[in-house]
């Protein structure tokens, strides 16, 4: 190797040694910046809300089963509450006790009479970010479910009901209602298969007359964003009543023209989509 060649080689080596620390420092700085940004993003990412589902009269928590499967695919925590169906004040108090166990944001969805319960229970709770009404009552203060169901023509529920007495905790008796099993499918679940409707009829939970007659004392939809699904072939709560209540609450509304009152069972995908929309 000539002297000139050795000189050029030595210069290149020295240059490489001089530049290497600069390049390494730049790479470390870029990595640190990237990690810091990722940390900030992780720290500011909003937690997904817990979705709390409240069934209504003549149903139980299993009426949400297919809706729950779809919600859980989106990695949401879901709680389907066992609504006592004994009185609006006491049912709302029970729901508030459930909500007190949930950390972070909540989306509340209520079906049928469950809409009355979420309206009362969510009032004053800053964690409840949205209310979703599924073929549901959306009462204002001073209104009962029974009054709202009768506000527009179309409900045939009364002629299908059986009544029974039950003991009250403090003594005396109350009256509870169920739908006659031979009338259940036509009245409640016309767009559900006969076999599924038969199981629903057998497992329906009775609602007390007091729950349907008790007037709301809170109206959470006045301060919490609301969503509504109107069931177009509902014979429990007339569709016109559902539309009127949803409009009054300024709810973002979806209408399913052919859906029965049992829309959580017959149209779980549409129900889940609306709840997920509220959760976003």
C-alpha positions as CSV (number, residue, x, y, z in Angstrom):
1,X,0.0,0.0,0.0
2,X,1.4,3.4,-0.9
3,X,1.7,6.2,1.5
4,X,-1.0,8.2,-0.2
5,X,-3.4,5.2,0.0
6,X,-2.6,4.7,3.7
7,X,-3.3,8.4,4.4
8,X,-6.7,8.4,2.7
9,X,-7.7,5.2,4.7
10,X,-6.6,6.8,7.9
11,X,-8.6,9.9,7.2
12,X,-11.8,7.8,6.4
13,X,-11.3,5.9,9.6
14,X,-10.9,9.0,11.7
15,X,-14.0,10.6,10.1
16,X,-16.1,7.5,10.8
17,X,-15.0,7.4,14.5
18,X,-15.9,11.1,14.8
19,X,-19.3,10.8,13.2
20,X,-20.4,7.6,15.0
21,X,-21.1,9.2,18.3
22,X,-23.2,11.9,16.6
23,X,-25.2,9.3,14.7
24,X,-25.7,7.2,17.9
25,X,-26.8,10.3,19.8
26,X,-29.3,11.3,17.2
27,X,-30.8,7.8,17.1
28,X,-31.0,7.7,20.9
29,X,-32.7,11.1,20.9
30,X,-35.2,10.0,18.2
31,X,-36.0,6.9,20.2
32,X,-36.5,8.8,23.4
33,X,-38.8,11.3,21.6
34,X,-40.8,8.5,20.1
35,X,-41.1,6.7,23.4
36,X,-42.1,10.0,25.1
37,X,-44.8,10.7,22.5
38,X,-46.1,7.1,22.9
39,X,-46.2,7.5,26.6
40,X,-48.1,10.8,26.3
41,X,-50.5,9.1,23.9
42,X,-51.0,6.2,26.2
43,X,-51.5,8.6,29.1
44,X,-54.1,10.6,27.3
45,X,-56.0,7.8,25.7
46,X,-59.6,7.8,26.9
47,X,-60.8,4.6,28.6
48,X,-63.6,2.8,26.9
49,X,-66.9,3.3,28.8
50,X,-68.5,0.4,30.6
51,X,-71.9,-0.3,29.1
52,X,-74.7,-0.9,31.6
53,X,-77.9,-2.5,30.2
54,X,-81.2,-2.3,32.0
55,X,-84.1,-4.6,30.9
56,X,-87.7,-3.6,31.1
57,X,-91.0,-5.2,32.1
58,X,-91.9,-8.8,31.1
59,X,-88.2,-9.5,30.3
60,X,-85.0,-10.3,32.1
61,X,-81.3,-9.6,31.6
62,X,-80.9,-12.5,29.1
63,X,-83.0,-10.4,26.7
64,X,-79.7,-8.6,26.0
65,X,-77.6,-11.8,25.3
66,X,-77.0,-11.3,21.6
67,X,-76.4,-7.6,22.1
68,X,-73.8,-8.3,24.7
69,X,-71.9,-10.6,22.4
70,X,-71.6,-7.8,19.9
71,X,-70.6,-5.2,22.5
72,X,-67.9,-7.5,23.9
73,X,-66.3,-7.9,20.5
74,X,-65.4,-4.3,20.8
75,X,-63.6,-5.0,24.1
76,X,-66.2,-3.2,26.2
77,X,-67.0,-4.2,29.7
78,X,-70.7,-4.9,29.9
79,X,-73.1,-5.3,32.8
80,X,-76.7,-6.4,32.4
81,X,-78.5,-5.4,35.5
82,X,-81.3,-7.5,37.0
83,X,-84.0,-4.8,37.2
84,X,-86.2,-5.4,40.2
85,X,-89.4,-4.1,38.5
86,X,-91.0,-3.1,41.8
87,X,-91.1,0.7,41.8
88,X,-89.4,3.5,39.9
89,X,-87.7,5.1,42.9
90,X,-86.5,1.8,44.4
91,X,-85.5,0.4,41.0
92,X,-83.5,3.6,40.2
93,X,-81.9,3.4,43.7
94,X,-80.8,-0.2,42.9
95,X,-79.3,0.9,39.6
96,X,-77.5,3.7,41.3
97,X,-75.9,1.2,43.7
98,X,-74.7,-0.8,40.7
99,X,-73.3,2.3,39.0
100,X,-71.4,3.2,42.2
101,X,-69.3,0.0,41.7
102,X,-68.2,1.0,38.2
103,X,-65.0,3.1,37.7
104,X,-64.7,5.4,34.8
105,X,-67.2,6.5,32.1
106,X,-70.5,4.7,31.6
107,X,-73.0,4.4,28.8
108,X,-76.5,3.5,30.1
109,X,-79.0,1.7,27.9
110,X,-82.6,0.9,28.9
111,X,-85.3,-1.1,27.1
112,X,-89.0,-0.4,27.7
113,X,-89.6,0.5,31.4
114,X,-85.8,0.3,31.8
115,X,-85.8,3.7,30.0
116,X,-87.6,5.2,33.0
117,X,-85.1,3.7,35.4
118,X,-82.0,5.0,33.6
119,X,-83.6,8.4,33.3
120,X,-84.0,8.6,37.0
121,X,-80.8,6.8,38.1
122,X,-78.4,8.8,35.9
123,X,-79.4,12.2,37.1
124,X,-76.4,13.9,38.8
125,X,-73.9,11.2,37.9
126,X,-71.0,12.7,36.0
127,X,-69.7,9.3,34.9
128,X,-72.7,8.6,32.7
129,X,-71.8,10.0,29.3
130,X,-74.7,8.9,27.2
131,X,-78.2,7.4,27.6
132,X,-79.6,4.9,25.0
133,X,-83.3,4.3,24.8
134,X,-84.3,1.1,23.1
135,X,-88.1,1.0,22.4
136,X,-88.2,2.7,25.8
137,X,-89.9,5.3,27.9
138,X,-88.2,8.6,28.2
139,X,-90.1,10.4,31.0
140,X,-89.9,13.9,32.1
141,X,-90.4,14.8,35.8
142,X,-94.0,14.1,36.9
143,X,-94.7,11.5,34.2
144,X,-95.2,7.8,34.6
145,X,-94.7,5.0,32.1
146,X,-98.4,4.2,32.1
147,X,-99.3,7.8,31.2
148,X,-96.8,7.8,28.4
149,X,-97.9,4.5,26.9
150,X,-101.5,5.9,26.7
151,X,-100.5,9.3,25.2
152,X,-100.9,7.9,21.7
153,X,-103.2,5.1,20.4
154,X,-101.8,1.7,19.5
155,X,-101.0,-0.2,22.6
156,X,-102.8,-3.5,23.0
157,X,-100.9,-4.5,26.2
158,X,-103.8,-4.1,28.6
159,X,-106.0,-6.8,27.1
160,X,-103.2,-9.4,27.3
161,X,-102.3,-9.1,30.9
162,X,-102.7,-11.4,33.9
163,X,-102.7,-9.9,37.4
164,X,-101.5,-11.4,40.7
165,X,-100.9,-10.3,44.2
166,X,-97.5,-10.5,46.0
167,X,-96.5,-9.6,49.6
168,X,-94.9,-6.3,50.3
169,X,-91.9,-6.1,52.6
170,X,-93.6,-3.8,55.1
171,X,-96.9,-5.8,55.1
172,X,-99.8,-5.8,52.8
173,X,-99.9,-6.8,49.2
174,X,-99.0,-5.4,45.8
175,X,-100.2,-6.2,42.3
176,X,-98.0,-7.5,39.6
177,X,-98.5,-8.0,35.9
178,X,-97.5,-10.6,33.3
179,X,-98.4,-11.2,29.7
180,X,-100.5,-14.3,29.1
181,X,-98.2,-16.9,27.6
182,X,-100.6,-17.7,24.7
183,X,-100.6,-14.0,23.8
184,X,-97.0,-13.2,24.4
185,X,-95.5,-13.6,21.0
186,X,-98.1,-11.6,19.1
187,X,-98.0,-8.8,21.7
188,X,-94.4,-8.6,22.7
189,X,-92.2,-10.5,20.2
190,X,-93.9,-10.9,16.8
191,X,-90.6,-10.9,14.9
192,X,-89.0,-13.5,17.1
193,X,-89.2,-17.2,16.3
194,X,-92.0,-19.1,17.9
195,X,-89.6,-21.3,20.0
196,X,-87.6,-18.3,21.3
197,X,-90.8,-16.4,22.1
198,X,-92.1,-19.4,24.0
199,X,-89.0,-19.4,26.2
200,X,-89.3,-15.6,26.7
201,X,-92.9,-16.0,27.7
202,X,-92.1,-18.7,30.3
203,X,-89.2,-16.7,31.8
204,X,-90.7,-13.2,31.7
205,X,-90.4,-11.2,35.0
206,X,-93.6,-9.6,36.3
207,X,-93.7,-5.9,36.8
208,X,-95.6,-4.2,39.6
209,X,-98.4,-1.8,38.8
210,X,-96.6,0.6,41.2
211,X,-93.6,0.7,38.9
212,X,-95.7,1.7,35.9
213,X,-97.7,4.2,37.9
214,X,-94.9,5.9,39.8
215,X,-94.0,9.4,38.4
216,X,-90.4,10.3,37.6
217,X,-88.7,12.8,39.8
218,X,-85.6,13.3,37.6
219,X,-85.0,13.6,33.9
220,X,-81.3,12.9,33.1
221,X,-81.8,13.3,29.4
222,X,-82.0,17.0,29.9
223,X,-78.2,17.1,30.7
224,X,-76.8,13.9,29.2
225,X,-76.6,13.2,25.4
226,X,-79.3,10.7,24.4
227,X,-79.9,8.1,21.6
228,X,-83.1,6.3,20.8
229,X,-84.2,3.3,18.8
230,X,-87.9,3.3,17.7
231,X,-89.6,0.0,17.1
232,X,-92.1,0.5,14.3
233,X,-94.3,-2.5,15.2
234,X,-94.4,-2.2,18.9
235,X,-97.7,-3.0,20.6
236,X,-96.5,-2.2,24.1
237,X,-95.3,1.4,23.6
238,X,-96.8,2.9,20.5
239,X,-94.2,4.0,18.0
240,X,-95.7,7.5,17.9
241,X,-95.1,7.8,21.6
242,X,-91.5,6.6,21.2
243,X,-90.9,9.1,18.4
244,X,-92.4,11.9,20.5
245,X,-90.3,11.2,23.5
246,X,-87.1,10.8,21.5
247,X,-87.8,14.2,19.7
248,X,-88.4,15.9,23.1
249,X,-85.1,14.6,24.4
250,X,-83.3,15.7,21.2
251,X,-82.1,12.1,20.9
252,X,-80.2,10.8,17.9
253,X,-82.8,8.4,16.6
254,X,-82.9,5.2,14.6
255,X,-86.2,3.7,13.5
256,X,-86.7,0.0,12.6
257,X,-90.0,-0.1,10.9
258,X,-90.6,-3.8,11.3
259,X,-89.3,-4.3,14.8
260,X,-91.5,-5.5,17.7
261,X,-91.1,-4.5,21.3
262,X,-88.6,-7.4,21.7
263,X,-86.1,-5.6,19.4
264,X,-83.1,-6.4,21.7
265,X,-83.8,-10.1,20.7
266,X,-84.9,-9.7,17.1
267,X,-82.5,-7.0,16.0
268,X,-79.4,-7.3,18.3
269,X,-77.0,-6.0,15.6
270,X,-78.9,-2.7,15.2
271,X,-79.3,-2.3,18.9
272,X,-75.6,-2.9,19.5
273,X,-74.6,-0.5,16.7
274,X,-76.6,2.3,18.3
275,X,-75.1,1.6,21.7
276,X,-71.6,1.5,20.3
277,X,-72.3,4.8,18.5
278,X,-73.1,6.3,21.8
279,X,-70.0,4.8,23.4
280,X,-67.8,6.5,20.8
